[in-house]
Amino acid sequence: MDRFNAMRVFTRIVELGGFAKAAESLHIPRASVTILIKQLEAHLGVQLLQRTTRQVSTTPDGKAYYLRCVSLLADLDDAEA
């Protein structure tokens, strides 16, 4: 699993409010997004997202991880610019 890609997918889910919207914006299948998030959660050993049939929200661990990801990805983008 590419952790930076997983972080980008995770942050997009949080920002857009759902797996389908994130998949569409990233031009990847929704199933790939679901698998990637499951792998990320297994790797970290925590649940990042609370899923219902109508919405997705962050868990407390997910909120903390989101804030770290945003910072790390911004630094990565700056380094590559």
Biopython code that builds the backbone (N, CA, C, O; Angstrom):
import numpy as np
from Bio.PDB.StructureBuilder import StructureBuilder

atoms = [
    (1, "MET", "N", (0.848, -1.184, 0.000)),
    (1, "MET", "CA", (0.000, 0.000, 0.000)),
    (1, "MET", "C", (0.890, 1.243, 0.000)),
    (1, "MET", "O", (1.808, 1.371, 0.810)),
    (2, "ASP", "N", (0.603, 2.130, -0.906)),
    (2, "ASP", "CA", (1.286, 3.426, -0.964)),
    (2, "ASP", "C", (0.629, 4.331, 0.079)),
    (2, "ASP", "O", (-0.508, 4.771, -0.096)),
    (3, "ARG", "N", (1.345, 4.599, 1.150)),
    (3, "ARG", "CA", (0.745, 5.352, 2.256)),
    (3, "ARG", "C", (0.370, 6.779, 1.874)),
    (3, "ARG", "O", (-0.647, 7.293, 2.340)),
    (4, "PHE", "N", (1.172, 7.423, 1.035)),
    (4, "PHE", "CA", (0.821, 8.788, 0.630)),
    (4, "PHE", "C", (-0.458, 8.792, -0.211)),
    (4, "PHE", "O", (-1.304, 9.674, -0.057)),
    (5, "ASN", "N", (-0.594, 7.816, -1.090)),
    (5, "ASN", "CA", (-1.825, 7.701, -1.867)),
    (5, "ASN", "C", (-3.010, 7.432, -0.947)),
    (5, "ASN", "O", (-4.083, 8.008, -1.124)),
    (6, "ALA", "N", (-2.814, 6.565, 0.027)),
    (6, "ALA", "CA", (-3.881, 6.263, 0.987)),
    (6, "ALA", "C", (-4.275, 7.519, 1.761)),
    (6, "ALA", "O", (-5.456, 7.747, 2.022)),
    (7, "MET", "N", (-3.292, 8.327, 2.124)),
    (7, "MET", "CA", (-3.586, 9.580, 2.826)),
    (7, "MET", "C", (-4.391, 10.527, 1.938)),
    (7, "MET", "O", (-5.333, 11.171, 2.401)),
    (8, "ARG", "N", (-4.021, 10.608, 0.678)),
    (8, "ARG", "CA", (-4.747, 11.485, -0.251)),
    (8, "ARG", "C", (-6.205, 11.028, -0.406)),
    (8, "ARG", "O", (-7.127, 11.843, -0.402)),
    (9, "VAL", "N", (-6.388, 9.723, -0.541)),
    (9, "VAL", "CA", (-7.746, 9.189, -0.669)),
    (9, "VAL", "C", (-8.538, 9.458, 0.606)),
    (9, "VAL", "O", (-9.686, 9.899, 0.549)),
    (10, "PHE", "N", (-7.925, 9.193, 1.751)),
    (10, "PHE", "CA", (-8.596, 9.410, 3.029)),
    (10, "PHE", "C", (-9.003, 10.879, 3.195)),
    (10, "PHE", "O", (-10.139, 11.171, 3.570)),
    (11, "THR", "N", (-8.082, 11.796, 2.917)),
    (11, "THR", "CA", (-8.414, 13.215, 3.082)),
    (11, "THR", "C", (-9.517, 13.639, 2.116)),
    (11, "THR", "O", (-10.356, 14.473, 2.457)),
    (12, "ARG", "N", (-9.516, 13.077, 0.929)),
    (12, "ARG", "CA", (-10.563, 13.424, -0.042)),
    (12, "ARG", "C", (-11.933, 12.930, 0.429)),
    (12, "ARG", "O", (-12.937, 13.622, 0.259)),
    (13, "ILE", "N", (-11.973, 11.737, 1.020)),
    (13, "ILE", "CA", (-13.235, 11.218, 1.569)),
    (13, "ILE", "C", (-13.763, 12.166, 2.635)),
    (13, "ILE", "O", (-14.943, 12.514, 2.642)),
    (14, "VAL", "N", (-12.877, 12.582, 3.538)),
    (14, "VAL", "CA", (-13.291, 13.475, 4.623)),
    (14, "VAL", "C", (-13.774, 14.812, 4.054)),
    (14, "VAL", "O", (-14.809, 15.332, 4.472)),
    (15, "GLU", "N", (-13.035, 15.353, 3.118)),
    (15, "GLU", "CA", (-13.366, 16.674, 2.575)),
    (15, "GLU", "C", (-14.648, 16.673, 1.747)),
    (15, "GLU", "O", (-15.406, 17.643, 1.768)),
    (16, "LEU", "N", (-14.888, 15.585, 1.019)),
    (16, "LEU", "CA", (-16.068, 15.527, 0.152)),
    (16, "LEU", "C", (-17.256, 14.832, 0.811)),
    (16, "LEU", "O", (-18.378, 14.899, 0.309)),
    (17, "GLY", "N", (-17.007, 14.170, 1.926)),
    (17, "GLY", "CA", (-18.100, 13.573, 2.681)),
    (17, "GLY", "C", (-18.572, 12.210, 2.238)),
    (17, "GLY", "O", (-19.656, 11.774, 2.626)),
    (18, "GLY", "N", (-17.772, 11.523, 1.427)),
    (18, "GLY", "CA", (-18.202, 10.185, 1.028)),
    (18, "GLY", "C", (-17.221, 9.478, 0.123)),
    (18, "GLY", "O", (-16.367, 10.099, -0.510)),
    (19, "PHE", "N", (-17.361, 8.162, 0.075)),
    (19, "PHE", "CA", (-16.495, 7.322, -0.739)),
    (19, "PHE", "C", (-16.748, 7.547, -2.228)),
    (19, "PHE", "O", (-15.803, 7.665, -3.008)),
    (20, "ALA", "N", (-18.022, 7.608, -2.625)),
    (20, "ALA", "CA", (-18.352, 7.754, -4.043)),
    (20, "ALA", "C", (-17.851, 9.086, -4.598)),
    (20, "ALA", "O", (-17.292, 9.133, -5.694)),
    (21, "LYS", "N", (-18.048, 10.153, -3.854)),
    (21, "LYS", "CA", (-17.578, 11.469, -4.308)),
    (21, "LYS", "C", (-16.061, 11.506, -4.397)),
    (21, "LYS", "O", (-15.505, 12.082, -5.333)),
    (22, "ALA", "N", (-15.390, 10.896, -3.429)),
    (22, "ALA", "CA", (-13.926, 10.850, -3.457)),
    (22, "ALA", "C", (-13.441, 10.047, -4.656)),
    (22, "ALA", "O", (-12.518, 10.461, -5.357)),
    (23, "ALA", "N", (-14.061, 8.908, -4.887)),
    (23, "ALA", "CA", (-13.673, 8.065, -6.020)),
    (23, "ALA", "C", (-13.850, 8.813, -7.335)),
    (23, "ALA", "O", (-12.979, 8.774, -8.204)),
    (24, "GLU", "N", (-14.975, 9.489, -7.471)),
    (24, "GLU", "CA", (-15.240, 10.245, -8.692)),
    (24, "GLU", "C", (-14.209, 11.351, -8.887)),
    (24, "GLU", "O", (-13.711, 11.541, -9.997)),
    (25, "SER", "N", (-13.887, 12.075, -7.836)),
    (25, "SER", "CA", (-12.939, 13.188, -7.968)),
    (25, "SER", "C", (-11.522, 12.707, -8.251)),
    (25, "SER", "O", (-10.729, 13.418, -8.869)),
    (26, "LEU", "N", (-11.209, 11.498, -7.799)),
    (26, "LEU", "CA", (-9.872, 10.936, -8.017)),
    (26, "LEU", "C", (-9.800, 10.047, -9.256)),
    (26, "LEU", "O", (-8.733, 9.544, -9.607)),
    (27, "HIS", "N", (-10.942, 9.859, -9.914)),
    (27, "HIS", "CA", (-11.032, 9.047, -11.130)),
    (27, "HIS", "C", (-10.582, 7.608, -10.889)),
    (27, "HIS", "O", (-9.836, 7.036, -11.683)),
    (28, "ILE", "N", (-11.046, 7.035, -9.782)),
    (28, "ILE", "CA", (-10.763, 5.637, -9.470)),
    (28, "ILE", "C", (-12.070, 4.966, -9.047)),
    (28, "ILE", "O", (-12.995, 5.641, -8.595)),
    (29, "PRO", "N", (-12.150, 3.646, -9.191)),
    (29, "PRO", "CA", (-13.384, 2.953, -8.807)),
    (29, "PRO", "C", (-13.664, 3.072, -7.310)),
    (29, "PRO", "O", (-12.745, 3.102, -6.491)),
    (30, "ARG", "N", (-14.949, 3.140, -6.972)),
    (30, "ARG", "CA", (-15.357, 3.229, -5.568)),
    (30, "ARG", "C", (-14.846, 2.026, -4.785)),
    (30, "ARG", "O", (-14.448, 2.158, -3.627)),
    (31, "ALA", "N", (-14.856, 0.857, -5.416)),
    (31, "ALA", "CA", (-14.372, -0.353, -4.742)),
    (31, "ALA", "C", (-12.901, -0.214, -4.357)),
    (31, "ALA", "O", (-12.488, -0.703, -3.306)),
    (32, "SER", "N", (-12.120, 0.440, -5.190)),
    (32, "SER", "CA", (-10.700, 0.652, -4.879)),
    (32, "SER", "C", (-10.539, 1.561, -3.671)),
    (32, "SER", "O", (-9.653, 1.348, -2.843)),
    (33, "VAL", "N", (-11.385, 2.564, -3.569)),
    (33, "VAL", "CA", (-11.352, 3.472, -2.420)),
    (33, "VAL", "C", (-11.684, 2.697, -1.148)),
    (33, "VAL", "O", (-11.005, 2.840, -0.132)),
    (34, "THR", "N", (-12.720, 1.887, -1.212)),
    (34, "THR", "CA", (-13.132, 1.094, -0.051)),
    (34, "THR", "C", (-12.023, 0.161, 0.406)),
    (34, "THR", "O", (-11.729, 0.077, 1.598)),
    (35, "ILE", "N", (-11.411, -0.537, -0.533)),
    (35, "ILE", "CA", (-10.327, -1.470, -0.203)),
    (35, "ILE", "C", (-9.148, -0.723, 0.396)),
    (35, "ILE", "O", (-8.569, -1.166, 1.388)),
    (36, "LEU", "N", (-8.792, 0.396, -0.192)),
    (36, "LEU", "CA", (-7.653, 1.172, 0.293)),
    (36, "LEU", "C", (-7.874, 1.655, 1.722)),
    (36, "LEU", "O", (-6.956, 1.599, 2.540)),
    (37, "ILE", "N", (-9.064, 2.122, 2.027)),
    (37, "ILE", "CA", (-9.349, 2.602, 3.383)),
    (37, "ILE", "C", (-9.342, 1.441, 4.371)),
    (37, "ILE", "O", (-8.848, 1.589, 5.489)),
    (38, "LYS", "N", (-9.877, 0.301, 3.981)),
    (38, "LYS", "CA", (-9.825, -0.877, 4.861)),
    (38, "LYS", "C", (-8.379, -1.273, 5.141)),
    (38, "LYS", "O", (-8.038, -1.608, 6.275)),
    (39, "GLN", "N", (-7.530, -1.238, 4.118)),
    (39, "GLN", "CA", (-6.113, -1.557, 4.300)),
    (39, "GLN", "C", (-5.437, -0.537, 5.207)),
    (39, "GLN", "O", (-4.637, -0.904, 6.068)),
    (40, "LEU", "N", (-5.750, 0.725, 5.020)),
    (40, "LEU", "CA", (-5.163, 1.782, 5.842)),
    (40, "LEU", "C", (-5.571, 1.610, 7.300)),
    (40, "LEU", "O", (-4.732, 1.709, 8.196)),
    (41, "GLU", "N", (-6.844, 1.356, 7.540)),
    (41, "GLU", "CA", (-7.314, 1.154, 8.909)),
    (41, "GLU", "C", (-6.657, -0.073, 9.542)),
    (41, "GLU", "O", (-6.304, -0.049, 10.721)),
    (42, "ALA", "N", (-6.494, -1.136, 8.768)),
    (42, "ALA", "CA", (-5.831, -2.338, 9.283)),
    (42, "ALA", "C", (-4.369, -2.052, 9.596)),
    (42, "ALA", "O", (-3.849, -2.501, 10.617)),
    (43, "HIS", "N", (-3.709, -1.307, 8.722)),
    (43, "HIS", "CA", (-2.303, -0.953, 8.920)),
    (43, "HIS", "C", (-2.124, -0.122, 10.193)),
    (43, "HIS", "O", (-1.190, -0.347, 10.962)),
    (44, "LEU", "N", (-3.017, 0.831, 10.406)),
    (44, "LEU", "CA", (-2.925, 1.716, 11.571)),
    (44, "LEU", "C", (-3.494, 1.079, 12.837)),
    (44, "LEU", "O", (-3.161, 1.486, 13.950)),
    (45, "GLY", "N", (-4.347, 0.088, 12.657)),
    (45, "GLY", "CA", (-4.955, -0.578, 13.805)),
    (45, "GLY", "C", (-6.050, 0.228, 14.475)),
    (45, "GLY", "O", (-6.355, 0.014, 15.648)),
    (46, "VAL", "N", (-6.644, 1.160, 13.733)),
    (46, "VAL", "CA", (-7.744, 1.977, 14.262)),
    (46, "VAL", "C", (-8.794, 2.178, 13.175)),
    (46, "VAL", "O", (-8.497, 2.092, 11.984)),
    (47, "GLN", "N", (-10.012, 2.444, 13.599)),
    (47, "GLN", "CA", (-11.065, 2.815, 12.668)),
    (47, "GLN", "C", (-10.990, 4.322, 12.469)),
    (47, "GLN", "O", (-11.043, 5.088, 13.431)),
    (48, "LEU", "N", (-10.868, 4.738, 11.221)),
    (48, "LEU", "CA", (-10.751, 6.157, 10.900)),
    (48, "LEU", "C", (-12.092, 6.798, 10.576)),
    (48, "LEU", "O", (-12.322, 7.973, 10.860)),
    (49, "LEU", "N", (-12.967, 6.009, 9.979)),
    (49, "LEU", "CA", (-14.241, 6.538, 9.507)),
    (49, "LEU", "C", (-15.408, 5.751, 10.082)),
    (49, "LEU", "O", (-15.360, 4.527, 10.205)),
    (50, "GLN", "N", (-16.443, 6.477, 10.426)),
    (50, "GLN", "CA", (-17.702, 5.880, 10.865)),
    (50, "GLN", "C", (-18.621, 5.903, 9.654)),
    (50, "GLN", "O", (-18.946, 6.971, 9.135)),
    (51, "ARG", "N", (-19.039, 4.728, 9.204)),
    (51, "ARG", "CA", (-19.844, 4.642, 7.999)),
    (51, "ARG", "C", (-21.293, 4.296, 8.343)),
    (51, "ARG", "O", (-21.563, 3.426, 9.170)),
    (52, "THR", "N", (-22.206, 4.993, 7.692)),
    (52, "THR", "CA", (-23.612, 4.616, 7.717)),
    (52, "THR", "C", (-24.057, 4.543, 6.263)),
    (52, "THR", "O", (-23.276, 4.835, 5.356)),
    (53, "THR", "N", (-25.294, 4.159, 6.041)),
    (53, "THR", "CA", (-25.770, 4.069, 4.660)),
    (53, "THR", "C", (-25.885, 5.435, 4.000)),
    (53, "THR", "O", (-25.922, 5.531, 2.773)),
    (54, "ARG", "N", (-25.941, 6.486, 4.798)),
    (54, "ARG", "CA", (-26.149, 7.823, 4.231)),
    (54, "ARG", "C", (-24.984, 8.790, 4.397)),
    (54, "ARG", "O", (-24.922, 9.804, 3.702)),
    (55, "GLN", "N", (-24.069, 8.495, 5.298)),
    (55, "GLN", "CA", (-22.984, 9.460, 5.499)),
    (55, "GLN", "C", (-21.729, 8.793, 6.049)),
    (55, "GLN", "O", (-21.751, 7.666, 6.544)),
    (56, "VAL", "N", (-20.654, 9.530, 5.940)),
    (56, "VAL", "CA", (-19.362, 9.112, 6.470)),
    (56, "VAL", "C", (-18.877, 10.236, 7.372)),
    (56, "VAL", "O", (-18.943, 11.408, 7.001)),
    (57, "SER", "N", (-18.395, 9.885, 8.543)),
    (57, "SER", "CA", (-17.819, 10.881, 9.443)),
    (57, "SER", "C", (-16.548, 10.304, 10.053)),
    (57, "SER", "O", (-16.345, 9.090, 10.068)),
    (58, "THR", "N", (-15.710, 11.182, 10.550)),
    (58, "THR", "CA", (-14.468, 10.721, 11.162)),
    (58, "THR", "C", (-14.713, 10.292, 12.601)),
    (58, "THR", "O", (-15.548, 10.854, 13.309)),
    (59, "THR", "N", (-13.963, 9.284, 13.005)),
    (59, "THR", "CA", (-13.901, 8.917, 14.413)),
    (59, "THR", "C", (-12.925, 9.892, 15.071)),
    (59, "THR", "O", (-12.273, 10.659, 14.363)),
    (60, "PRO", "N", (-12.804, 9.890, 16.392)),
    (60, "PRO", "CA", (-11.780, 10.747, 17.011)),
    (60, "PRO", "C", (-10.377, 10.450, 16.470)),
    (60, "PRO", "O", (-9.604, 11.375, 16.218)),
    (61, "ASP", "N", (-10.046, 9.176, 16.291)),
    (61, "ASP", "CA", (-8.747, 8.822, 15.703)),
    (61, "ASP", "C", (-8.658, 9.311, 14.267)),
    (61, "ASP", "O", (-7.605, 9.770, 13.824)),
    (62, "GLY", "N", (-9.762, 9.210, 13.544)),
    (62, "GLY", "CA", (-9.795, 9.666, 12.161)),
    (62, "GLY", "C", (-9.589, 11.163, 12.035)),
    (62, "GLY", "O", (-8.909, 11.626, 11.120)),
    (63, "LYS", "N", (-10.173, 11.918, 12.948)),
    (63, "LYS", "CA", (-10.003, 13.379, 12.937)),
    (63, "LYS", "C", (-8.546, 13.758, 13.178)),
    (63, "LYS", "O", (-7.999, 14.620, 12.492)),
    (64, "ALA", "N", (-7.922, 13.105, 14.162)),
    (64, "ALA", "CA", (-6.510, 13.374, 14.457)),
    (64, "ALA", "C", (-5.631, 12.985, 13.270)),
    (64, "ALA", "O", (-4.705, 13.713, 12.913)),
    (65, "TYR", "N", (-5.924, 11.835, 12.659)),
    (65, "TYR", "CA", (-5.141, 11.371, 11.515)),
    (65, "TYR", "C", (-5.343, 12.312, 10.323)),
    (65, "TYR", "O", (-4.392, 12.611, 9.600)),
    (66, "TYR", "N", (-6.570, 12.777, 10.120)),
    (66, "TYR", "CA", (-6.852, 13.710, 9.036)),
    (66, "TYR", "C", (-6.005, 14.975, 9.166)),
    (66, "TYR", "O", (-5.399, 15.422, 8.192)),
    (67, "LEU", "N", (-5.962, 15.540, 10.347)),
    (67, "LEU", "CA", (-5.180, 16.761, 10.562)),
    (67, "LEU", "C", (-3.701, 16.532, 10.280)),
    (67, "LEU", "O", (-3.039, 17.395, 9.702)),
    (68, "ARG", "N", (-3.179, 15.379, 10.681)),
    (68, "ARG", "CA", (-1.771, 15.053, 10.394)),
    (68, "ARG", "C", (-1.551, 14.878, 8.895)),
    (68, "ARG", "O", (-0.558, 15.352, 8.343)),
    (69, "CYS", "N", (-2.494, 14.188, 8.241)),
    (69, "CYS", "CA", (-2.370, 13.953, 6.801)),
    (69, "CYS", "C", (-2.360, 15.258, 6.022)),
    (69, "CYS", "O", (-1.550, 15.431, 5.111)),
    (70, "VAL", "N", (-3.242, 16.168, 6.366)),
    (70, "VAL", "CA", (-3.309, 17.454, 5.668)),
    (70, "VAL", "C", (-1.965, 18.168, 5.760)),
    (70, "VAL", "O", (-1.472, 18.707, 4.769)),
    (71, "SER", "N", (-1.385, 18.169, 6.932)),
    (71, "SER", "CA", (-0.091, 18.819, 7.133)),
    (71, "SER", "C", (1.013, 18.117, 6.339)),
    (71, "SER", "O", (1.802, 18.767, 5.653)),
    (72, "LEU", "N", (1.060, 16.799, 6.436)),
    (72, "LEU", "CA", (2.095, 16.038, 5.722)),
    (72, "LEU", "C", (1.964, 16.182, 4.212)),
    (72, "LEU", "O", (2.964, 16.361, 3.518)),
    (73, "LEU", "N", (0.752, 16.106, 3.704)),
    (73, "LEU", "CA", (0.554, 16.216, 2.260)),
    (73, "LEU", "C", (0.878, 17.618, 1.753)),
    (73, "LEU", "O", (1.386, 17.768, 0.642)),
    (74, "ALA", "N", (0.595, 18.631, 2.540)),
    (74, "ALA", "CA", (0.967, 20.000, 2.157)),
    (74, "ALA", "C", (2.485, 20.133, 2.093)),
    (74, "ALA", "O", (3.020, 20.744, 1.168)),
    (75, "ASP", "N", (3.176, 19.561, 3.075)),
    (75, "ASP", "CA", (4.641, 19.585, 3.065)),
    (75, "ASP", "C", (5.189, 18.824, 1.862)),
    (75, "ASP", "O", (6.148, 19.269, 1.230)),
    (76, "LEU", "N", (4.589, 17.688, 1.545)),
    (76, "LEU", "CA", (5.028, 16.898, 0.395)),
    (76, "LEU", "C", (4.822, 17.677, -0.899)),
    (76, "LEU", "O", (5.707, 17.705, -1.755)),
    (77, "ASP", "N", (3.668, 18.303, -1.045)),
    (77, "ASP", "CA", (3.405, 19.106, -2.241)),
    (77, "ASP", "C", (4.393, 20.263, -2.356)),
    (77, "ASP", "O", (4.855, 20.570, -3.455)),
    (78, "ASP", "N", (4.723, 20.906, -1.242)),
    (78, "ASP", "CA", (5.705, 21.992, -1.251)),
    (78, "ASP", "C", (7.082, 21.490, -1.659)),
    (78, "ASP", "O", (7.790, 22.155, -2.415)),
    (79, "ALA", "N", (7.458, 20.326, -1.165)),
    (79, "ALA", "CA", (8.771, 19.762, -1.481)),
    (79, "ALA", "C", (8.879, 19.398, -2.958)),
    (79, "ALA", "O", (9.958, 19.475, -3.544)),
    (80, "GLU", "N", (7.768, 19.006, -3.549)),
    (80, "GLU", "CA", (7.774, 18.608, -4.958)),
    (80, "GLU", "C", (7.596, 19.791, -5.902)),
    (80, "GLU", "O", (7.743, 19.638, -7.114)),
    (81, "ALA", "N", (7.287, 20.955, -5.371)),
    (81, "ALA", "CA", (7.050, 22.129, -6.230)),
    (81, "ALA", "C", (8.354, 22.759, -6.665)),
    (81, "ALA", "O", (8.347, 23.754, -7.390)),
]
sb = StructureBuilder()
sb.init_structure("model")
sb.init_model(0)
sb.init_chain("A")
sb.init_seg("    ")
for serial, (resi, resn, name, xyz) in enumerate(atoms, 1):
    if name == "N":
        sb.init_residue(resn, " ", resi, " ")
    sb.init_atom(name, np.array(xyz, "f"), 0.0, 1.0, " ", f" {name:<3s}", serial, name[0])
structure = sb.get_structure()
